[in-house]
């Protein structure tokens, strides 16, 4: 059974940190570029980071650049999102997603076209 499971969400105060994990089962993560997306209540899903199959290329929108870091451990079939200096506007459900791209060193922050999605983990940033 193909599964993509996120973990690590929770309640954190502004300025705090969280590390999200996303583990795949039933398929091999190393063949996929991975993206982390979030969706706040009443808003569209947005990409907050992505990493290429090789791990050499990462991308972030300006809203999280310098605060979020994506990484991958193909041996563990797991991708991570380290989130520092969290702000209330970072609140939302965070999803990981995988896409099989033809090029080795690219990734995308676009949600459309992803092959697999996790069910999400809730991150709440509040005092």
DRENPA-3360 file (N, C-alpha, C; in nm, 2 decimals, always signed):
BEGIN
1 = XXXXXXXX = +0.08/-0.12/+0.00/+0.00/+0.00/+0.00/+0.09/+0.12/+0.00 ~ +0.06/+0.22/-0.09/+0.14/+0.34/-0.10/+0.09/+0.44/+0.01 ~ +0.18/+0.49/+0.09/+0.15/+0.58/+0.19/+0.26/+0.69/+0.20 ~ +0.21/+0.81/+0.24/+0.30/+0.92/+0.26/+0.25/+0.98/+0.39 ~ +0.33/+0.97/+0.50/+0.28/+1.01/+0.63/+0.36/+1.12/+0.69 ~ +0.29/+1.23/+0.72/+0.36/+1.34/+0.79/+0.35/+1.33/+0.94 ~ +0.45/+1.39/+1.01/+0.44/+1.39/+1.16/+0.52/+1.51/+1.20 ~ +0.51/+1.55/+1.33/+0.59/+1.65/+1.39/+0.51/+1.79/+1.41;
9 = XXXXXXXX = +0.39/+1.79/+1.37/+0.32/+1.92/+1.39/+0.28/+1.93/+1.53 ~ +0.22/+2.05/+1.56/+0.18/+2.08/+1.70/+0.16/+2.22/+1.72 ~ +0.15/+2.26/+1.85/+0.13/+2.40/+1.89/+0.27/+2.45/+1.94 ~ +0.31/+2.57/+1.89/+0.43/+2.63/+1.92/+0.41/+2.78/+1.93 ~ +0.49/+2.84/+2.02/+0.48/+2.98/+2.04/+0.55/+3.06/+1.93 ~ +0.52/+3.18/+1.90/+0.59/+3.26/+1.80/+0.74/+3.27/+1.83 ~ +0.82/+3.25/+1.73/+0.96/+3.25/+1.75/+1.02/+3.11/+1.77 ~ +0.93/+3.01/+1.79/+0.97/+2.87/+1.82/+1.01/+2.80/+1.69;
17 = XXXXXXXX = +1.04/+2.67/+1.71/+1.08/+2.58/+1.60/+1.00/+2.45/+1.61 ~ +0.99/+2.39/+1.49/+0.93/+2.26/+1.48/+1.01/+2.19/+1.36 ~ +1.02/+2.06/+1.37/+1.07/+1.98/+1.26/+0.96/+1.88/+1.21 ~ +0.92/+1.89/+1.09/+0.82/+1.80/+1.03/+0.90/+1.69/+0.96 ~ +0.84/+1.57/+0.96/+0.89/+1.46/+0.89/+0.78/+1.40/+0.80 ~ +0.83/+1.34/+0.69/+0.74/+1.28/+0.59/+0.80/+1.15/+0.55 ~ +0.74/+1.04/+0.58/+0.80/+0.91/+0.55/+0.71/+0.84/+0.45 ~ +0.77/+0.79/+0.34/+0.70/+0.71/+0.24/+0.71/+0.56/+0.26;
25 = XXXXXXXX = +0.60/+0.50/+0.23/+0.60/+0.35/+0.23/+0.53/+0.30/+0.11 ~ +0.58/+0.19/+0.05/+0.52/+0.14/-0.07/+0.58/+0.19/-0.20 ~ +0.67/+0.29/-0.19/+0.74/+0.35/-0.30/+0.87/+0.41/-0.26 ~ +0.96/+0.42/-0.35/+1.10/+0.46/-0.32/+1.11/+0.61/-0.34 ~ +1.14/+0.68/-0.23/+1.13/+0.83/-0.24/+1.25/+0.89/-0.33 ~ +1.35/+0.82/-0.34/+1.47/+0.88/-0.41/+1.44/+0.91/-0.56 ~ +1.33/+0.85/-0.62/+1.30/+0.88/-0.76/+1.21/+1.00/-0.77 ~ +1.18/+1.07/-0.66/+1.08/+1.18/-0.67/+1.14/+1.31/-0.61;
33 = XXXXXXXX = +1.10/+1.41/-0.68/+1.12/+1.54/-0.61/+1.01/+1.56/-0.51 ~ +1.03/+1.63/-0.40/+0.94/+1.64/-0.29/+0.91/+1.79/-0.26 ~ +0.79/+1.81/-0.23/+0.75/+1.95/-0.19/+0.67/+1.94/-0.06 ~ +0.69/+2.05/+0.02/+0.60/+2.07/+0.14/+0.51/+2.19/+0.10 ~ +0.38/+2.17/+0.14/+0.28/+2.27/+0.11/+0.20/+2.29/+0.24 ~ +0.14/+2.41/+0.25/+0.06/+2.43/+0.36/-0.07/+2.50/+0.32 ~ -0.17/+2.48/+0.40/-0.30/+2.54/+0.37/-0.36/+2.60/+0.50 ~ -0.38/+2.73/+0.50/-0.44/+2.79/+0.62/-0.59/+2.80/+0.59;
41 = XXXXXXXX = -0.67/+2.81/+0.70/-0.82/+2.82/+0.69/-0.86/+2.93/+0.59 ~ -0.94/+2.89/+0.49/-0.99/+2.99/+0.40/-0.89/+3.04/+0.29 ~ -0.77/+2.97/+0.29/-0.67/+3.01/+0.19/-0.64/+2.89/+0.10 ~ -0.58/+2.92/-0.01/-0.54/+2.82/-0.11/-0.41/+2.75/-0.06 ~ -0.39/+2.63/-0.10/-0.27/+2.56/-0.07/-0.15/+2.62/-0.14 ~ -0.04/+2.64/-0.06/+0.08/+2.71/-0.12/+0.20/+2.62/-0.09 ~ +0.29/+2.63/-0.18/+0.42/+2.56/-0.16/+0.51/+2.64/-0.07 ~ +0.57/+2.57/+0.03/+0.67/+2.64/+0.12/+0.81/+2.59/+0.10;
49 = XXXXXXXX = +0.83/+2.48/+0.03/+0.96/+2.43/+0.00/+0.96/+2.32/-0.09 ~ +1.07/+2.29/-0.16/+1.08/+2.17/-0.24/+1.22/+2.13/-0.25 ~ +1.25/+2.00/-0.28/+1.38/+1.95/-0.29/+1.39/+1.86/-0.41 ~ +1.49/+1.87/-0.49/+1.51/+1.78/-0.61/+1.54/+1.64/-0.57 ~ +1.53/+1.55/-0.67/+1.57/+1.41/-0.64/+1.71/+1.39/-0.59 ~ +1.80/+1.47/-0.64/+1.94/+1.47/-0.60/+1.96/+1.53/-0.47 ~ +1.87/+1.61/-0.42/+1.89/+1.69/-0.30/+1.98/+1.81/-0.31 ~ +2.03/+1.83/-0.43/+2.12/+1.94/-0.46/+2.05/+2.08/-0.48;
57 = XXXXXXXX = +1.92/+2.07/-0.52/+1.85/+2.19/-0.54/+1.72/+2.20/-0.45 ~ +1.71/+2.32/-0.39/+1.60/+2.35/-0.30/+1.54/+2.48/-0.34 ~ +1.41/+2.50/-0.31/+1.35/+2.63/-0.34/+1.25/+2.66/-0.23 ~ +1.24/+2.80/-0.20/+1.15/+2.85/-0.10/+1.09/+2.98/-0.15 ~ +0.96/+3.00/-0.11/+0.91/+3.13/-0.14/+0.97/+3.24/-0.04 ~ +0.95/+3.36/-0.07/+1.01/+3.47/+0.01/+0.95/+3.46/+0.16 ~ +0.83/+3.42/+0.17/+0.77/+3.42/+0.30/+0.83/+3.33/+0.40 ~ +0.91/+3.23/+0.36/+0.98/+3.14/+0.45/+1.13/+3.13/+0.43;
65 = XXXXXXXX = +1.18/+3.20/+0.33/+1.32/+3.19/+0.30/+1.40/+3.24/+0.42 ~ +1.50/+3.16/+0.45/+1.59/+3.19/+0.57/+1.54/+3.14/+0.70 ~ +1.41/+3.09/+0.70/+1.36/+3.03/+0.82/+1.33/+2.88/+0.81 ~ +1.29/+2.84/+0.69/+1.26/+2.69/+0.67/+1.38/+2.63/+0.59 ~ +1.40/+2.50/+0.63/+1.50/+2.42/+0.56/+1.45/+2.28/+0.53 ~ +1.45/+2.25/+0.40/+1.41/+2.11/+0.36/+1.53/+2.03/+0.34 ~ +1.52/+1.90/+0.38/+1.62/+1.80/+0.36/+1.56/+1.67/+0.34 ~ +1.65/+1.57/+0.29/+1.60/+1.44/+0.26/+1.70/+1.34/+0.30;
73 = XXXXXXXX = +1.65/+1.22/+0.35/+1.74/+1.11/+0.38/+1.68/+0.99/+0.30 ~ +1.73/+0.96/+0.18/+1.67/+0.86/+0.10/+1.69/+0.72/+0.16 ~ +1.79/+0.70/+0.24/+1.81/+0.57/+0.31/+1.69/+0.54/+0.40 ~ +1.64/+0.65/+0.46/+1.52/+0.63/+0.55/+1.39/+0.66/+0.48 ~ +1.40/+0.69/+0.35/+1.27/+0.72/+0.27/+1.19/+0.83/+0.34 ~ +1.27/+0.93/+0.38/+1.21/+1.04/+0.46/+1.26/+1.18/+0.42 ~ +1.16/+1.27/+0.42/+1.20/+1.41/+0.40/+1.16/+1.49/+0.52 ~ +1.24/+1.60/+0.55/+1.22/+1.68/+0.67/+1.20/+1.82/+0.63;
81 = XXXXXXXX = +1.13/+1.89/+0.72/+1.12/+2.04/+0.71/+1.14/+2.10/+0.84 ~ +1.26/+2.16/+0.85/+1.30/+2.23/+0.98/+1.24/+2.37/+0.97 ~ +1.16/+2.41/+1.06/+1.10/+2.54/+1.06/+1.14/+2.62/+1.19 ~ +1.21/+2.73/+1.17/+1.25/+2.82/+1.28/+1.19/+2.95/+1.27 ~ +1.20/+3.02/+1.38/+1.14/+3.16/+1.39/+1.00/+3.16/+1.34 ~ +0.92/+3.07/+1.39/+0.78/+3.06/+1.34/+0.70/+3.18/+1.38 ~ +0.61/+3.21/+1.29/+0.52/+3.33/+1.30/+0.37/+3.28/+1.30 ~ +0.28/+3.35/+1.36/+0.14/+3.31/+1.35/+0.09/+3.28/+1.21;
89 = XXXXXXXX = +0.14/+3.36/+1.11/+0.10/+3.33/+0.97/+0.15/+3.20/+0.91 ~ +0.23/+3.13/+0.99/+0.28/+3.00/+0.94/+0.18/+2.89/+0.98 ~ +0.08/+2.93/+1.05/-0.02/+2.83/+1.10/-0.10/+2.77/+0.98 ~ -0.12/+2.64/+0.98/-0.19/+2.57/+0.88/-0.17/+2.42/+0.88 ~ -0.23/+2.35/+0.79/-0.20/+2.21/+0.78/-0.09/+2.20/+0.67 ~ +0.01/+2.12/+0.71/+0.13/+2.10/+0.63/+0.12/+1.97/+0.56 ~ +0.14/+1.96/+0.43/+0.14/+1.84/+0.35/+0.27/+1.82/+0.28 ~ +0.31/+1.70/+0.27/+0.42/+1.67/+0.18/+0.36/+1.60/+0.06;
97 = XXXXXXXX = +0.43/+1.61/-0.05/+0.39/+1.56/-0.18/+0.51/+1.52/-0.26 ~ +0.49/+1.42/-0.35/+0.60/+1.37/-0.43/+0.56/+1.38/-0.58 ~ +0.66/+1.41/-0.66/+0.63/+1.42/-0.80/+0.75/+1.36/-0.88 ~ +0.73/+1.28/-0.98/+0.84/+1.22/-1.06/+0.87/+1.31/-1.17 ~ +0.97/+1.39/-1.16/+1.01/+1.48/-1.27/+1.12/+1.42/-1.35 ~ +1.13/+1.45/-1.48/+1.23/+1.39/-1.57/+1.37/+1.44/-1.54 ~ +1.39/+1.55/-1.48/+1.52/+1.61/-1.46/+1.56/+1.58/-1.31 ~ +1.69/+1.56/-1.29/+1.75/+1.52/-1.17/+1.76/+1.63/-1.06;
105 = XXXXXXXX = +1.77/+1.75/-1.11/+1.81/+1.86/-1.02/+1.70/+1.97/-1.02 ~ +1.58/+1.94/-1.04/+1.47/+2.04/-1.03/+1.36/+1.99/-0.93 ~ +1.29/+2.09/-0.89/+1.17/+2.06/-0.80/+1.07/+2.17/-0.83 ~ +0.95/+2.16/-0.78/+0.85/+2.26/-0.80/+0.77/+2.29/-0.68 ~ +0.73/+2.42/-0.67/+0.64/+2.46/-0.56/+0.50/+2.47/-0.60 ~ +0.47/+2.41/-0.72/+0.33/+2.41/-0.77/+0.26/+2.28/-0.72 ~ +0.14/+2.29/-0.66/+0.07/+2.17/-0.61/+0.02/+2.08/-0.72 ~ -0.01/+2.14/-0.83/-0.08/+2.07/-0.94/+0.02/+1.97/-1.00;
113 = XXXXXXXX = -0.03/+1.84/-1.02/+0.05/+1.74/-1.08/+0.12/+1.65/-0.99 ~ +0.12/+1.67/-0.86/+0.19/+1.58/-0.77/+0.13/+1.44/-0.78 ~ +0.22/+1.34/-0.77/+0.18/+1.20/-0.78/+0.12/+1.15/-0.65 ~ +0.18/+1.19/-0.54/+0.14/+1.14/-0.41/+0.13/+1.25/-0.31 ~ +0.03/+1.24/-0.22/+0.01/+1.34/-0.11/+0.00/+1.27/+0.02 ~ +0.05/+1.33/+0.12/+0.02/+1.29/+0.26/-0.11/+1.35/+0.30 ~ -0.15/+1.31/+0.42/-0.28/+1.36/+0.48/-0.27/+1.48/+0.56 ~ -0.14/+1.52/+0.59/-0.12/+1.65/+0.65/-0.10/+1.64/+0.80;
121 = XXXXXXX = -0.03/+1.74/+0.85/-0.01/+1.76/+1.00/-0.03/+1.90/+1.03 ~ -0.10/+1.93/+1.14/-0.14/+2.06/+1.18/-0.03/+2.13/+1.25 ~ +0.00/+2.25/+1.21/+0.10/+2.34/+1.28/+0.02/+2.47/+1.33 ~ +0.03/+2.49/+1.45/-0.04/+2.61/+1.51/+0.07/+2.70/+1.58 ~ +0.08/+2.82/+1.54/+0.18/+2.91/+1.60/+0.09/+3.02/+1.67 ~ +0.10/+3.01/+1.80/+0.02/+3.10/+1.88/+0.07/+3.11/+2.02 ~ +0.05/+3.23/+2.08/+0.10/+3.25/+2.22/-0.02/+3.22/+2.31;
% end
